Amino acid sequence: MYSIGIILTRLKKDDVFHDFLSDTIEDSGVAVLRLGVRGLKQALELRREFHFDFDDAYQYAAAVERGCTLVSFDADFDATALGRKTPSQVLSGIGL
């Protein structure tokens, strides 16, 4: 979310970012998980351990901290203890 905000505001597309926040966060009921300093330090350790980029390390650290299942197309998470589920696995599990 923050990376998208950085990119869109650099491109002077504040309205697009505003609409993105409304559509994908507010209107969908999606919760935003944030890491504190301890979680950010954990993300750095995970980045080194698994050779993640920062975004992946942040998502992994947040999922571990909150006990969440990672849902991603990114196979980089497969080599971790937490693993991941694909969006289609999650959707098929709820009958969609």
N, CA, C and O of each residue as an XYZ file, in Angstrom:
384
protein
N       0.815     -1.170      0.000
C       0.000      0.000      0.000
C       0.874      1.254      0.000
O       0.639      2.185     -0.770
N       1.884      1.267      0.872
C       2.750      2.445      0.937
C       3.564      2.607     -0.344
O       3.757      3.724     -0.824
N       4.039      1.495     -0.895
C       4.810      1.569     -2.138
C       3.959      2.129     -3.268
O       4.430      2.933     -4.072
N       2.719      1.703     -3.322
C       1.815      2.219     -4.351
C       1.595      3.712     -4.141
O       1.565      4.481     -5.102
N       1.441      4.119     -2.884
C       1.284      5.544     -2.580
C       2.493      6.361     -3.000
O       2.351      7.455     -3.548
N       3.667      5.839     -2.748
C       4.890      6.552     -3.144
C       4.942      6.716     -4.656
O       5.215      7.805     -5.162
N       4.680      5.642     -5.363
C       4.748      5.693     -6.828
C       3.705      6.643     -7.394
O       4.024      7.498     -8.220
N       2.471      6.498     -6.956
C       1.398      7.325     -7.526
C       1.554      8.803     -7.186
O       1.285      9.660     -8.028
N       1.987      9.114     -5.958
C       2.144     10.531     -5.626
C       3.342     11.144     -6.344
O       3.325     12.332     -6.667
N       4.374     10.356     -6.596
C       5.496     10.869     -7.399
C       5.053     11.192     -8.821
O       5.567     12.110     -9.459
N       4.090     10.418     -9.298
C       3.542     10.644    -10.642
C       2.433     11.697    -10.634
O       1.783     11.934    -11.652
N       2.227     12.326     -9.473
C       1.187     13.353     -9.311
C      -0.208     12.784     -9.567
O      -1.073     13.449    -10.137
N      -0.403     11.545     -9.136
C      -1.693     10.876     -9.304
C      -2.335     10.628     -7.942
O      -2.726      9.508     -7.610
N      -2.431     11.706     -7.162
C      -2.999     11.607     -5.824
C      -4.434     11.076     -5.866
O      -4.830     10.283     -5.012
N      -5.212     11.516     -6.866
C      -6.606     11.069     -6.975
C      -6.685      9.556     -7.195
O      -7.573      8.889     -6.664
N      -5.755      9.029     -7.976
C      -5.740      7.586     -8.228
C      -5.429      6.843     -6.934
O      -6.036      5.810     -6.652
N      -4.488      7.360     -6.146
C      -4.161      6.728     -4.877
C      -5.350      6.810     -3.920
O      -5.647      5.846     -3.214
N      -6.016      7.937     -3.897
C      -7.212      8.098     -3.061
C      -8.261      7.047     -3.427
O      -8.838      6.405     -2.550
N      -8.500      6.878     -4.725
C      -9.483      5.887     -5.181
C      -9.030      4.465     -4.852
O      -9.846      3.621     -4.482
N      -7.736      4.200     -4.986
C      -7.185      2.893     -4.630
C      -7.456      2.589     -3.162
O      -7.906      1.493     -2.829
N      -7.185      3.551     -2.281
C      -7.424      3.345     -0.854
C      -8.898      3.077     -0.573
O      -9.242      2.194      0.212
N      -9.761      3.847     -1.221
C     -11.201      3.662     -1.024
C     -11.649      2.289     -1.500
O     -12.348      1.572     -0.784
N     -11.242      1.929     -2.715
C     -11.709      0.683     -3.323
C     -11.132     -0.564     -2.656
O     -11.859     -1.525     -2.404
N      -9.843     -0.555     -2.373
C      -9.205     -1.781     -1.904
C      -9.138     -1.915     -0.394
O      -8.959     -3.022      0.113
N      -9.275     -0.820      0.337
C      -9.174     -0.897      1.789
C     -10.532     -0.576      2.438
O     -11.151     -1.445      3.053
N     -10.977      0.648      2.299
C     -12.193      1.077      2.991
C     -13.433      0.292      2.565
O     -14.148     -0.249      3.409
N     -13.685      0.232      1.272
C     -14.933     -0.364      0.781
C     -14.932     -1.886      0.825
O     -15.994     -2.506      0.773
N     -13.761     -2.491      0.919
C     -13.685     -3.955      0.893
C     -13.677     -4.580      2.286
O     -13.892     -5.784      2.425
N     -13.435     -3.786      3.296
C     -13.349     -4.324      4.649
C     -12.017     -4.988      4.955
O     -11.895     -5.696      5.955
N     -11.017     -4.772      4.111
C      -9.686     -5.331      4.329
C      -9.027     -4.607      5.493
O      -9.115     -3.384      5.603
N      -8.372     -5.360      6.355
C      -7.640     -4.769      7.470
C      -6.196     -4.512      7.051
O      -5.604     -5.302      6.316
N      -5.645     -3.420      7.516
C      -4.248     -3.073      7.244
C      -3.436     -3.416      8.486
O      -3.708     -2.913      9.576
N      -2.440     -4.275      8.314
C      -1.556     -4.633      9.416
C      -0.291     -3.798      9.320
O       0.318     -3.698      8.255
N       0.092     -3.208     10.421
C       1.296     -2.387     10.457
C       2.288     -2.991     11.438
O       1.909     -3.546     12.470
N       3.552     -2.874     11.099
C       4.607     -3.359     11.981
C       5.187     -2.207     12.781
O       5.363     -1.101     12.271
N       5.480     -2.486     14.042
C       6.226     -1.544     14.861
C       7.715     -1.746     14.617
O       8.115     -2.470     13.704
N       8.520     -1.108     15.432
C       9.975     -1.184     15.265
C      10.465     -2.621     15.376
O      11.288     -3.056     14.570
N       9.973     -3.362     16.357
C      10.394     -4.758     16.515
C      10.068     -5.573     15.266
O      10.891     -6.367     14.810
N       8.870     -5.379     14.711
C       8.476     -6.092     13.501
C       9.305     -5.694     12.298
O       9.622     -6.531     11.454
N       9.658     -4.417     12.213
C      10.501     -3.955     11.107
C      11.895     -4.582     11.194
O      12.478     -4.952     10.175
N      12.420     -4.698     12.402
C      13.720     -5.350     12.570
C      13.623     -6.827     12.192
O      14.541     -7.382     11.588
N      12.509     -7.455     12.551
C      12.287     -8.849     12.160
C      12.221     -8.963     10.637
O      12.754     -9.913     10.063
N      11.572     -8.004      9.985
C      11.488     -8.015      8.525
C      12.883     -7.947      7.899
O      13.140     -8.602      6.889
N      13.776     -7.165      8.490
C      15.146     -7.095      7.974
C      15.856     -8.434      8.104
O      16.581     -8.849      7.199
N      15.647     -9.112      9.231
C      16.256    -10.430      9.410
C      15.686    -11.433      8.401
O      16.428    -12.231      7.827
N      14.378    -11.389      8.190
C      13.742    -12.287      7.228
C      14.204    -11.993      5.802
O      14.358    -12.907      4.991
N      14.420    -10.724      5.505
C      14.899    -10.335      4.179
C      16.247    -10.970      3.884
O      16.483    -11.479      2.788
N      17.122    -10.934      4.872
C      18.445    -11.539      4.700
C      18.349    -13.061      4.630
O      18.986    -13.690      3.784
N      17.550    -13.650      5.522
C      17.452    -15.104      5.593
C      16.879    -15.720      4.314
O      17.392    -16.726      3.825
N      15.832    -15.124      3.783
C      15.139    -15.706      2.628
C      15.419    -14.970      1.317
O      14.874    -15.332      0.274
N      16.267    -13.938      1.366
C      16.587    -13.129      0.178
C      15.325    -12.488     -0.398
O      15.167    -12.373     -1.614
N      14.430    -12.072      0.506
C      13.210    -11.371      0.112
C      13.526     -9.931     -0.255
O      14.536     -9.381      0.183
N      12.662     -9.322     -1.059
C      12.707     -7.864     -1.152
C      11.991     -7.343      0.098
O      11.378     -8.121      0.830
N      12.065     -6.043      0.342
C      11.518     -5.506      1.584
C      10.013     -5.742      1.687
O       9.516     -6.074      2.763
N       9.290     -5.580      0.598
C       7.831     -5.767      0.634
C       7.469     -7.190      1.074
O       6.582     -7.371      1.908
N       8.140     -8.184      0.525
C       7.855     -9.570      0.912
C       8.218     -9.828      2.373
O       7.479    -10.500      3.093
N       9.356     -9.292      2.804
C       9.774     -9.474      4.197
C       8.779     -8.819      5.152
O       8.481     -9.364      6.215
N       8.272     -7.655      4.771
C       7.281     -6.949      5.592
C       6.010     -7.782      5.705
O       5.479     -7.958      6.802
N       5.518     -8.296      4.580
C       4.302     -9.104      4.589
C       4.488    -10.368      5.420
O       3.605    -10.747      6.190
N       5.626    -11.013      5.267
C       5.891    -12.241      6.016
C       5.950    -11.951      7.512
O       5.346    -12.671      8.307
N       6.671    -10.904      7.900
C       6.785    -10.550      9.318
C       5.413    -10.214      9.904
O       5.110    -10.609     11.029
N       4.595     -9.499      9.161
C       3.250     -9.149      9.642
C       2.391    -10.399      9.805
O       1.650    -10.524     10.780
N       2.489    -11.317      8.857
C       1.711    -12.560      8.937
C       2.135    -13.393     10.137
O       1.284    -13.940     10.839
N       3.440    -13.497     10.384
C       3.937    -14.260     11.526
C       3.488    -13.589     12.833
O       2.995    -14.253     13.745
N       3.664    -12.274     12.907
C       3.327    -11.538     14.126
C       1.852    -11.677     14.482
O       1.507    -11.779     15.659
N       0.986    -11.683     13.483
C      -0.466    -11.719     13.719
C      -1.087    -13.102     13.553
O      -2.296    -13.260     13.728
N      -0.277    -14.104     13.217
C      -0.809    -15.452     13.045
C      -1.717    -15.597     11.838
O      -2.700    -16.336     11.877
N      -1.390    -14.898     10.777
C      -2.204    -14.907      9.561
C      -1.667    -15.906      8.540
O      -0.507    -16.313      8.589
N      -2.528    -16.281      7.633
C      -2.124    -17.076      6.481
C      -1.718    -16.118      5.375
O      -2.428    -15.154      5.088
N      -0.588    -16.380      4.763
C      -0.159    -15.565      3.624
C      -0.896    -16.033      2.382
O      -0.889    -17.220      2.056
N      -1.526    -15.105      1.699
C      -2.189    -15.394      0.428
C      -1.442    -14.589     -0.627
O      -1.418    -13.359     -0.591
N      -0.832    -15.309     -1.571
C       0.027    -14.630     -2.533
C       0.236    -15.493     -3.771
O       0.148    -16.720     -3.714
N       0.511    -14.836     -4.881
C       0.949    -15.535     -6.083
C       2.455    -15.815     -6.021
O       2.974    -16.591     -6.824
N       3.157    -15.186     -5.072
C       4.618    -15.193     -4.998
C       5.141    -16.505     -4.408
O       4.940    -16.783     -3.226
N       5.810    -17.301     -5.232
C       6.352    -18.597     -4.796
C       7.538    -18.450     -3.850
O       7.973    -19.442     -3.264
N       8.075    -17.242     -3.682
C       9.190    -17.046     -2.750
C       8.821    -17.468     -1.335
O       9.697    -17.860     -0.563
N       7.551    -17.397     -0.981
C       7.116    -17.756      0.366
C       7.085    -19.267      0.586
O       7.011    -19.719      1.728
N       7.138    -20.046     -0.480
C       7.053    -21.503     -0.361
C       8.221    -22.098      0.423
O       8.072    -23.160      1.026
N       9.357    -21.448      0.426
C      10.552    -21.960      1.106
C      10.577    -21.612      2.593
O      11.568    -21.876      3.275
N       9.497    -21.023      3.098
C       9.448    -20.603      4.496
C       8.597    -21.564      5.318
O       7.834    -22.361      4.774
N       8.742    -21.473      6.638
C       7.930    -22.311      7.532
C       6.447    -21.981      7.420
O       5.601    -22.866      7.544
N       6.137    -20.728      7.189
C       4.744    -20.302      7.083
C       4.117    -20.734      5.767
O       2.934    -21.072      5.716
N       4.911    -20.722      4.703
C       4.386    -21.063      3.387
C       3.394    -20.022      2.905
O       3.428    -18.868      3.332
N       2.509    -20.440      2.011
C       1.508    -19.528      1.474
C       0.367    -20.329      0.878
O       0.486    -21.527      0.623
N      -0.725    -19.647      0.665
C      -1.825    -20.179     -0.119
C      -1.999    -19.253     -1.306
O      -1.784    -18.045     -1.201
N      -2.387    -19.821     -2.430
C      -2.675    -18.991     -3.588
C      -4.079    -18.441     -3.453
O      -4.899    -19.014     -2.735
N      -4.371    -17.347     -4.125
C      -5.742    -16.832     -4.078
C      -6.768    -17.885     -4.517
O      -7.851    -17.957     -3.937
N      -6.453    -18.689     -5.511
C      -7.424    -19.691     -5.967
C      -7.650    -20.771     -4.894
O      -8.762    -21.283     -4.765
N      -6.612    -21.117     -4.129
C      -6.792    -22.084     -3.040
C      -7.747    -21.533     -1.980
O      -8.603    -22.252     -1.465
N      -7.586    -20.259     -1.668
C      -8.453    -19.656     -0.668
C      -9.879    -19.555     -1.198
O     -10.833    -19.870     -0.487
N     -10.019    -19.122     -2.430
C     -11.366    -18.955     -2.997
C     -12.073    -20.292     -3.157
O     -13.282    -20.371     -2.942
N     -11.347    -21.352     -3.530
C     -11.984    -22.654     -3.670
C     -12.400    -23.199     -2.308
O     -13.356    -23.970     -2.217
N     -11.705    -22.812     -1.264
C     -12.037    -23.258      0.081
C     -13.312    -22.615      0.632
O     -13.901    -23.115      1.590
N     -13.731    -21.505      0.022
C     -14.962    -20.860      0.473
C     -16.092    -21.016     -0.544
O     -17.143    -20.382     -0.443
N     -15.838    -21.885     -1.529
C     -16.885    -22.202     -2.478
C     -17.121    -21.204     -3.587
O     -18.213    -21.158     -4.155
N     -16.119    -20.405     -3.907
C     -16.276    -19.454     -5.028
C     -15.641    -20.000     -6.293
O     -15.673    -19.343     -7.334
